Amino acid sequence: MYKIVLTEQAQTDYAYFVKSGQAHTVKKIAAILEDIAAHPYTGIGKPEALKYELSGMWSRRINAEHRIIYKVLGEVVEVQIMSMRYHYVKA
């Protein structure tokens, strides 16, 4: 099981969803984070390895507009969540 670490940006993004009352999105994020902790390269949200300036990072769909962007640090250590709002913003 991987340890999930939220960057400051990811914490801000998560707080946005909570404060805006998007309960369905918050539940979806929780399910995706749990899945990432279990197996970061496969599972729900259509995991996708990113390219170019975001090479080394992965993406999972929250919904049509938003993605969770993350990178895996070490083989069995931690997953750092970079952001949760919008698509692929350079981290």
DSSP file (Angstrom, degrees, kcal/mol; ACC not computed):
  #  RESIDUE AA STRUCTURE BP1 BP2  ACC     N-H-->O    O-->H-N    N-H-->O    O-->H-N    TCO  KAPPA ALPHA  PHI   PSI    X-CA   Y-CA   Z-CA
    1    1 A M              0   0    0      0, 0.0     2,-0.2     0, 0.0    37,-0.2   0.000 360.0 360.0 360.0 130.1    0.0    0.0    0.0
    2    2 A Y        -     0   0    0     35,-3.1     2,-0.4    34,-0.1    76,-0.2  -0.561 360.0-119.6 -85.9 151.1    1.4    3.4   -1.0
    3    3 A K  E     -a   78   0A   0     74,-1.8    76,-3.4    -2,-0.2     2,-0.5  -0.788  25.4-138.7 -88.0 131.1    1.2    6.5    1.2
    4    4 A I  E     -a   79   0A   0     -2,-0.4     2,-0.5    74,-0.2    76,-0.2  -0.819  20.5-174.8 -94.7 126.7   -0.8    9.3   -0.3
    5    5 A V  E     -a   80   0A   0     74,-2.9    76,-3.0    -2,-0.5     2,-0.5  -0.988  12.4-149.2-122.6 124.9    0.7   12.8    0.1
    6    6 A L  E     -a   81   0A   0     -2,-0.5    76,-0.1    74,-0.2    74,-0.1  -0.809  11.9-137.9 -95.1 129.0   -1.2   15.9   -1.1
    7    7 A T     >  -     0   0    0     74,-2.3     4,-2.3    -2,-0.5     5,-0.2  -0.259  34.6 -99.1 -69.9 170.3    0.8   18.9   -2.3
    8    8 A E  H  > S+     0   0    0      1,-0.2     4,-2.2     2,-0.2     5,-0.2   0.899 126.6  51.7 -58.8 -40.8   -0.4   22.4   -1.2
    9    9 A Q  H  > S+     0   0    0      1,-0.2     4,-2.6     2,-0.2    75,-0.2   0.916 108.8  49.6 -63.0 -43.4   -2.1   22.8   -4.6
   10   10 A A  H  > S+     0   0    0     71,-0.4     4,-2.6    72,-0.3    -1,-0.2   0.883 109.7  51.6 -64.6 -37.8   -3.9   19.4   -4.3
   11   11 A Q  H  X S+     0   0    0     -4,-2.3     4,-2.4     2,-0.2    -1,-0.2   0.912 111.0  48.1 -63.2 -42.3   -5.1   20.4   -0.8
   12   12 A T  H  X S+     0   0    0     -4,-2.2     4,-1.9     2,-0.2    -2,-0.2   0.915 111.9  49.6 -62.9 -44.1   -6.4   23.7   -2.2
   13   13 A D  H  X S+     0   0    0     -4,-2.6     4,-1.7     2,-0.2    -2,-0.2   0.919 111.5  48.4 -61.6 -44.7   -8.1   21.9   -5.0
   14   14 A Y  H  X S+     0   0    0     -4,-2.6     4,-2.2     1,-0.2    -2,-0.2   0.915 109.1  53.0 -62.9 -43.6   -9.7   19.4   -2.6
   15   15 A A  H  X S+     0   0    0     -4,-2.4     4,-3.0     1,-0.2     5,-0.3   0.872 104.7  57.3 -59.6 -37.3  -10.9   22.2   -0.3
   16   16 A Y  H  X S+     0   0    0     -4,-1.9     4,-2.1     1,-0.2    -1,-0.2   0.934 107.8  46.0 -58.4 -47.5  -12.6   23.8   -3.4
   17   17 A F  H  <>S+     0   0    0     -4,-1.7     5,-1.9     2,-0.2     4,-0.2   0.895 114.6  47.7 -65.0 -40.0  -14.6   20.7   -4.1
   18   18 A V  H ><5S+     0   0    0     -4,-2.2     3,-1.4     1,-0.2    -2,-0.2   0.951 114.5  45.4 -64.9 -49.5  -15.7   20.3   -0.4
   19   19 A K  H 3<5S+     0   0    0     -4,-3.0    -2,-0.2     1,-0.3    -1,-0.2   0.809 107.6  57.8 -66.5 -30.4  -16.6   24.0    0.0
   20   20 A S  T 3<5S-     0   0    0     -4,-2.1    -1,-0.3    -5,-0.3    -2,-0.2   0.470 112.4-118.3 -82.2   0.6  -18.5   24.1   -3.3
   21   21 A G  T < 5 +     0   0    0     -3,-1.4     2,-1.7    -4,-0.2     3,-0.2   0.739  60.4 151.1  74.8  23.5  -20.8   21.3   -2.1
   22   22 A Q     >< +     0   0    0     -5,-1.9     4,-2.4     1,-0.2     3,-0.2  -0.521  10.2 165.7 -88.2  71.0  -19.8   18.9   -4.8
   23   23 A A  H  > S+     0   0    0     -2,-1.7     4,-2.4     1,-0.2    -1,-0.2   0.862  72.1  53.1 -57.8 -40.8  -20.5   15.7   -2.7
   24   24 A H  H  > S+     0   0    0     -3,-0.2     4,-2.1     1,-0.2    -1,-0.2   0.912 110.9  46.9 -62.6 -42.0  -20.4   13.4   -5.7
   25   25 A T  H  > S+     0   0    0     -3,-0.2     4,-2.6     2,-0.2    -2,-0.2   0.896 110.7  52.1 -66.9 -40.6  -17.0   14.7   -6.8
   26   26 A V  H  X S+     0   0    0     -4,-2.4     4,-2.3     2,-0.2    -2,-0.2   0.906 110.7  48.3 -62.5 -42.0  -15.6   14.5   -3.3
   27   27 A K  H  X S+     0   0    0     -4,-2.4     4,-2.2     2,-0.2    -1,-0.2   0.897 111.5  50.1 -64.3 -40.0  -16.7   10.8   -3.1
   28   28 A K  H  X S+     0   0    0     -4,-2.1     4,-2.5     2,-0.2    -2,-0.2   0.914 109.8  50.5 -64.8 -43.0  -15.2   10.1   -6.5
   29   29 A I  H  X S+     0   0    0     -4,-2.6     4,-2.9     1,-0.2     5,-0.2   0.930 109.9  50.7 -59.9 -45.9  -11.9   11.7   -5.4
   30   30 A A  H  X S+     0   0    0     -4,-2.3     4,-2.2     1,-0.2    -1,-0.2   0.907 111.1  48.3 -59.4 -42.8  -11.8    9.6   -2.2
   31   31 A A  H  X S+     0   0    0     -4,-2.2     4,-2.0     2,-0.2    -1,-0.2   0.904 112.9  47.8 -64.9 -41.4  -12.4    6.4   -4.3
   32   32 A I  H  X S+     0   0    0     -4,-2.5     4,-2.8     2,-0.2    -2,-0.2   0.919 111.1  50.3 -66.8 -43.0   -9.7    7.3   -6.8
   33   33 A L  H  X S+     0   0    0     -4,-2.9     4,-2.2     1,-0.2    -2,-0.2   0.899 110.6  50.1 -62.6 -39.7   -7.2    8.2   -4.0
   34   34 A E  H  X S+     0   0    0     -4,-2.2     4,-1.3    -5,-0.2    -1,-0.2   0.904 112.3  47.8 -62.8 -41.0   -7.9    4.8   -2.3
   35   35 A D  H  X S+     0   0    0     -4,-2.0     4,-2.8     2,-0.2    -2,-0.2   0.890 109.7  52.2 -67.3 -40.5   -7.4    3.0   -5.6
   36   36 A I  H  < S+     0   0    0     -4,-2.8    -2,-0.2     1,-0.2    -1,-0.2   0.903 106.7  54.3 -61.8 -41.0   -4.1    4.9   -6.3
   37   37 A A  H  < S+     0   0    0     -4,-2.2   -35,-3.1     1,-0.2    -1,-0.2   0.854 113.3  42.9 -61.9 -34.4   -2.9    3.9   -2.8
   38   38 A A  H  < S-     0   0    0     -4,-1.3    -2,-0.2     1,-0.2    -1,-0.2   0.912 140.1  -5.2 -79.0 -44.6   -3.5    0.2   -3.7
   39   39 A H    ><  -     0   0    0     -4,-2.8     3,-0.9     3,-0.2    -1,-0.2  -0.738  61.5-168.4-155.3  99.6   -2.2    0.2   -7.2
   40   40 A P  T 3  S+     0   0    0      0, 0.0    -4,-0.1     0, 0.0    -3,-0.1   0.619  84.0  49.1 -69.9 -15.0   -1.0    3.5   -8.8
   41   41 A Y  T 3  S+     0   0    0     -5,-0.1     2,-0.3     6,-0.1     8,-0.1   0.548 114.3  31.4-104.7  -7.6   -0.7    2.3  -12.4
   42   42 A T  S <  S+     0   0    0     -3,-0.9     2,-0.3    -7,-0.2    -3,-0.2  -0.892  81.0  61.7-139.6 168.2   -4.0    0.6  -12.9
   43   43 A G  S >  S+     0   0    0     -2,-0.3     3,-0.5     4,-0.1   -11,-0.1  -0.824  79.4   0.5 120.1-154.1   -7.6    0.9  -11.7
   44   44 A I  T 3  S+     0   0    0     -2,-0.3    -2,-0.0     1,-0.2    -9,-0.0  -0.285 107.0  42.6 -77.3 158.6  -10.5    3.4  -11.8
   45   45 A G  T 3  S-     0   0    0      1,-0.1    16,-3.5    15,-0.1    -1,-0.2   0.600 114.7 -88.0  85.1  12.2  -10.3    6.8  -13.5
   46   46 A K    <   -     0   0    0     -3,-0.5    -1,-0.1    14,-0.2    -2,-0.1   0.963  50.1-135.4  50.9  69.6   -8.5    5.6  -16.6
   47   47 A P        -     0   0    0      0, 0.0     2,-0.4     0, 0.0    13,-0.2  -0.256  27.7-175.3 -55.5 136.1   -4.9    5.9  -15.4
   48   48 A E  E     -B   59   0A   0     11,-2.0    11,-1.9    -3,-0.1     2,-0.3  -0.987  25.6-130.3-140.7 126.1   -2.7    7.5  -18.1
   49   49 A A  E     -B   58   0A   0     -2,-0.4     9,-0.2     9,-0.2     2,-0.1  -0.603  33.8-132.8 -71.4 131.3    1.0    8.1  -18.1
   50   50 A L        -     0   0    0      7,-2.9     6,-0.7    -2,-0.3     2,-0.2  -0.454  19.3-146.6 -88.3 162.1    1.6   11.7  -19.1
   51   51 A K    >   +     0   0    0      4,-0.2     3,-1.9    -2,-0.1    -1,-0.1  -0.625  50.7   9.5-121.0 175.4    4.1   12.9  -21.7
   52   52 A Y  G >  S+     0   0    0      1,-0.3     3,-2.0     2,-0.2    -2,-0.0  -0.261 128.7   3.6  58.6-127.0    6.4   15.8  -22.5
   53   53 A E  G 3  S+     0   0    0      1,-0.3    -1,-0.3     3,-0.0    -3,-0.0   0.678 138.0  50.2 -68.5 -14.0    6.9   18.3  -19.7
   54   54 A L  G X  S+     0   0    0     -3,-1.9     3,-1.9    36,-0.1    -4,-0.3   0.165  79.6 143.3-104.5  16.6    4.7   16.2  -17.4
   55   55 A S  T <   +     0   0    0     -3,-2.0    -4,-0.2     1,-0.3     3,-0.1  -0.295  63.4  34.4 -56.8 137.7    6.7   13.0  -18.1
   56   56 A G  T 3  S+     0   0    0     -6,-0.7    16,-0.5     1,-0.4    -1,-0.3   0.267 101.8  98.6  96.4 -10.1    6.9   10.8  -15.1
   57   57 A M    <   -     0   0    0     -3,-1.9    -7,-2.9    14,-0.1    -1,-0.4  -0.704  59.6-145.7-107.5 162.2    3.5   11.8  -13.8
   58   58 A W  E     -BC  49  70A   0     12,-3.7    12,-2.6    -2,-0.3     2,-0.4  -0.850   5.4-150.3-124.4 159.9    0.1   10.1  -14.1
   59   59 A S  E     -BC  48  69A   0    -11,-1.9   -11,-2.0    -2,-0.3     2,-0.4  -0.971   8.0-172.8-131.6 145.0   -3.4   11.2  -14.6
   60   60 A R  E     - C   0  68A   0      8,-1.8     8,-2.9    -2,-0.4     2,-0.4  -0.998  29.6-115.0-135.2 141.1   -6.8    9.9  -13.6
   61   61 A R  E     + C   0  67A   0    -16,-3.5     6,-0.2    -2,-0.4     3,-0.1  -0.568  28.6 174.4 -76.8 127.5  -10.2   11.2  -14.6
   62   62 A I  S    S-     0   0    0      4,-2.3     2,-0.2     1,-0.5     5,-0.2   0.826  75.6 -39.7 -87.9 -48.9  -12.4   12.7  -11.9
   63   63 A N  S    S-     0   0    0      3,-1.6    -1,-0.5   -18,-0.1   -38,-0.0  -0.839  81.0 -65.4-156.9-167.8  -15.0   13.8  -14.5
   64   64 A A  S    S+     0   0    0     -2,-0.2     3,-0.0     1,-0.2    -3,-0.0   0.807 132.0  33.5 -62.6 -29.1  -15.0   15.4  -17.9
   65   65 A E  S    S+     0   0    0      1,-0.1     2,-0.3    22,-0.0    -1,-0.2   0.818 113.0  55.7 -96.0 -34.9  -13.4   18.6  -16.6
   66   66 A H        -     0   0    0     19,-0.1    -4,-2.3    22,-0.0    -3,-1.6  -0.770  53.5-174.4-114.9 147.9  -11.1   17.6  -13.8
   67   67 A R  E     -C   61   0A   0     19,-2.1     2,-0.6    -2,-0.3    -6,-0.2  -0.958  25.4-128.6-131.7 149.7   -8.1   15.2  -13.4
   68   68 A I  E     -C   60   0A   0     -8,-2.9    -8,-1.8    -2,-0.3     2,-0.5  -0.909  27.0-161.3 -93.5 124.3   -6.0   14.0  -10.5
   69   69 A I  E     +CD  59  83A   0     14,-2.2    13,-3.0    -2,-0.6    14,-1.2  -0.925  22.8 155.5-107.8 129.6   -2.3   14.5  -11.5
   70   70 A Y  E     -CD  58  81A   0    -12,-2.6   -12,-3.7    -2,-0.5     2,-0.3  -0.959  30.6-147.0-149.3 163.7    0.2   12.5   -9.4
   71   71 A K  E     - D   0  80A   0      9,-2.0     9,-2.7    -2,-0.3     2,-0.5  -0.990  20.1-128.3-135.2 148.4    3.6   10.9   -9.4
   72   72 A V  E     - D   0  79A   0    -16,-0.5     2,-0.7    -2,-0.3     7,-0.2  -0.832  18.0-158.6 -97.2 125.1    4.9    7.8   -7.7
   73   73 A L  E   > - D   0  78A   0      5,-3.2     5,-1.9    -2,-0.5     4,-0.4  -0.900  61.3 -17.3-107.7 107.8    8.0    8.2   -5.6
   74   74 A G  T   5S-     0   0    0     -2,-0.7     3,-0.2     3,-0.2     4,-0.1  -0.064  87.2 -77.9  84.2 169.4    9.8    5.0   -5.1
   75   75 A E  T   5S+     0   0    0      1,-0.2    -1,-0.1     2,-0.1   -73,-0.0   0.879 121.0   2.1 -76.7 -39.6    8.6    1.4   -5.5
   76   76 A V  T   5S+     0   0    0     -3,-0.1    -1,-0.2   -74,-0.0    -2,-0.1  -0.160 114.6  84.8-139.7  42.1    6.5    1.1   -2.3
   77   77 A V  T   5S-     0   0    0     -4,-0.4   -74,-1.8     1,-0.3     2,-0.3   0.793  84.8 -23.9-112.5 -78.3    6.8    4.4   -0.7
   78   78 A E  E   < -aD   3  73A   0     -5,-1.9    -5,-3.2   -76,-0.2     2,-0.5  -0.986  33.4-143.7-148.4 154.3    4.5    7.3   -1.6
   79   79 A V  E     -aD   4  72A   0    -76,-3.4   -74,-2.9    -2,-0.3     2,-0.6  -0.980  21.4-150.4-115.5 123.5    2.3    8.8   -4.2
   80   80 A Q  E     -aD   5  71A   0     -9,-2.7    -9,-2.0    -2,-0.5     2,-0.6  -0.857   6.5-147.3-100.0 118.1    2.4   12.6   -4.4
   81   81 A I  E     -aD   6  70A   0    -76,-3.0   -74,-2.3    -2,-0.6   -71,-0.4  -0.752  15.5-176.4 -85.9 119.1   -0.9   14.2   -5.6
   82   82 A M  E     -     0   0A   0    -13,-3.0   -72,-0.3    -2,-0.6     2,-0.3   0.898  58.8 -19.9 -85.8 -44.6    0.0   17.3   -7.6
   83   83 A S  E     - D   0  69A   0    -14,-1.2   -14,-2.2   -74,-0.1    -1,-0.3  -0.978  36.5-163.4-159.5 166.7   -3.5   18.7   -8.4
   84   84 A M        +     0   0    0     -2,-0.3     2,-0.4   -75,-0.2   -22,-0.1   0.432  65.9  83.5-134.0  -8.3   -7.2   17.8   -8.7
   85   85 A R  S    S-     0   0    0    -19,-0.2     4,-0.2   -16,-0.0   -19,-0.1  -0.823  89.6 -14.3-108.4 144.0   -8.7   20.6  -10.7
   86   86 A Y  S    S-     0   0    0     -2,-0.4   -19,-2.1     2,-0.1     3,-0.1  -0.118  90.5 -64.9  66.4-162.5   -8.8   21.0  -14.5
   87   87 A H  S    S-     0   0    0    -21,-0.2     2,-1.2     1,-0.1   -20,-0.2   0.512  93.3 -17.8 -94.8-122.4   -6.7   19.0  -16.9
   88   88 A Y        +     0   0    0    -22,-0.1     2,-0.4   -29,-0.0    -1,-0.1  -0.659  63.2 170.3 -99.5  85.4   -2.9   19.1  -17.2
   89   89 A V        -     0   0    0     -2,-1.2    -4,-0.0    -4,-0.2   -20,-0.0  -0.780  46.8-100.8 -89.9 134.5   -1.5   22.2  -15.6
   90   90 A K              0   0    0     -2,-0.4   -36,-0.1     1,-0.2    -1,-0.1  -0.324 360.0 360.0 -56.8 129.6    2.3   22.2  -15.3
   91   91 A A              0   0    0     -8,-0.0    -1,-0.2    -2,-0.0   -82,-0.1   0.415 360.0 360.0 -99.6 360.0    3.2   21.3  -11.7
